[in-house]
Amino acid sequence: MVVGAIATAVINAVFVIIAGFILISKILPKISDLIQGANVQDNRIISGVMGLLIIAIYILVINGVLKILSVVENQYLGYLNYLNEGVSILVSFLPYIQWIVVAALIGIFISKKK
C-alpha cells in the first residue's frame, strides 16, 4: 500500500511538471505572439512580461510538486518539508507578479490605441 501511495504521488508530480512544460513551451509563445500583434515598439516589454509569466509558472510547479510529495510518509521525502517555507514565501509574491503583468498588458494595449 505504501508503494502505491508513493507511485501515485510521483506520477502526480510528473504530470504537474509536464503541465508546466506545456504551458511554457506551447501556450506562452502564443501569448507572446498575441502581445507582439499589438505593434509594441519596445520588445523588452514583451520579454519582461514573458519572463514574469515563466517565473510564476515555475513557482506554481514547484509548489504543486512539493505539496504532492510532502503528503507521502517517507523518511527521504520528509526532507522536502524544509523547502515548503521558502516556497511559501515565493508563492506570497505571486499576487504582486500578477498585478505587474496586468499593468504591463494594459499599458501595452493602451499604447496601441494611441
NUVOTI-315878 format. One line per 10 residues: number of its first residue (from 0); their letters; for each residue x, y, z of C-alpha. Coordinates in Angstrom, 2 decimals. Example, Ala and Ser with C-alpha at 12.3 -4.5 7.8 and 13.67 -1.06 7.14 Angstrom:
BEGIN
0 = as = 12.30:-4.50:7.80  13.67:-1.06:7.14
This chain:
BEGIN
0 = mvvgaiatav = 0.00:0.00:0.00  2.85:2.39:0.79  4.49:1.70:-2.56  1.21:2.51:-4.31  0.92:5.84:-2.47  4.50:6.77:-3.38  3.96:5.76:-7.02  0.74:7.77:-7.22  2.42:10.83:-5.73  5.36:10.57:-8.12
10 = inavfviiag = 3.05:10.18:-11.13  1.04:13.21:-9.98  4.23:15.23:-9.61  5.36:14.21:-13.10  2.01:15.33:-14.53  2.38:18.72:-12.81  5.85:19.09:-14.32  4.55:18.10:-17.77  1.71:20.64:-17.47  4.24:23.36:-16.58
20 = filiskilpk = 6.37:22.39:-19.57  3.36:22.55:-21.89  2.46:25.98:-20.53  5.96:27.31:-21.08  6.63:25.69:-24.45  3.24:25.88:-26.17  0.94:28.45:-24.57  3.34:31.25:-23.61  4.68:31.63:-27.17  1.08:32.11:-28.35
30 = isdliqganv = 0.59:34.79:-25.70  3.83:36.41:-26.84  2.59:36.41:-30.44  -0.67:37.99:-29.29  1.21:40.76:-27.50  3.53:41.30:-30.47  0.43:41.73:-32.60  -0.19:44.92:-30.63  2.75:46.52:-32.53  4.80:47.21:-29.43
40 = qdnriisgvm = 7.75:49.47:-30.19  9.99:48.10:-27.45  10.47:44.31:-27.44  11.99:44.44:-23.95  8.47:44.87:-22.57  7.35:41.62:-24.16  10.38:39.69:-22.95  9.89:41.13:-19.45  6.24:40.10:-19.30  7.08:36.64:-20.62
50 = glliiaiyil = 9.88:36.33:-18.07  7.49:37.18:-15.23  4.97:34.64:-16.52  7.65:31.94:-16.72  8.76:32.71:-13.15  5.14:32.46:-11.97  4.75:29.10:-13.70  7.98:27.79:-12.13  6.80:28.88:-8.68  3.43:27.19:-9.17
60 = vingvlkils = 5.01:23.97:-10.47  7.49:23.79:-7.57  4.69:24.48:-5.09  2.46:21.80:-6.65  5.21:19.18:-6.68  6.15:19.89:-3.05  2.54:19.69:-1.90  2.03:16.40:-3.71  5.25:14.81:-2.46  5.01:16.14:1.11
70 = vvenqylgyl = 1.87:14.05:1.71  3.80:10.81:1.28  5.09:9.35:4.53  8.67:8.51:3.66  11.82:9.35:5.59  13.56:10.71:2.49  10.63:12.64:1.09  10.14:14.15:4.54  13.11:16.40:3.87  11.05:18.21:1.26
80 = nylnegvsil = 9.05:19.76:4.09  12.03:22.01:4.78  11.57:23.59:1.36  7.91:24.42:1.98  8.71:27.59:3.94  10.87:29.01:1.16  8.33:28.13:-1.48  5.53:29.69:0.57  7.48:32.97:0.51  7.72:32.72:-3.27
90 = vsflpyiqwi = 4.00:31.93:-3.53  3.24:35.03:-1.47  4.88:37.12:-4.22  2.57:35.74:-6.94  -0.21:38.34:-6.47  2.34:41.11:-6.96  3.68:39.44:-10.10  0.12:39.11:-11.39  -0.57:42.82:-10.89  2.69:43.77:-12.61
100 = vvaaligifi = 1.81:41.59:-15.61  -1.73:43.00:-15.77  -0.42:46.58:-15.58  2.14:45.89:-18.32  -0.50:44.36:-20.58  -2.87:47.26:-20.01  -0.03:49.66:-20.81  0.79:47.77:-24.00  -2.77:47.81:-25.27  -3.35:51.45:-24.27
110 = skkk = -0.21:52.48:-26.14  -1.51:50.55:-29.17  -4.65:52.66:-29.34  -2.70:55.94:-29.40
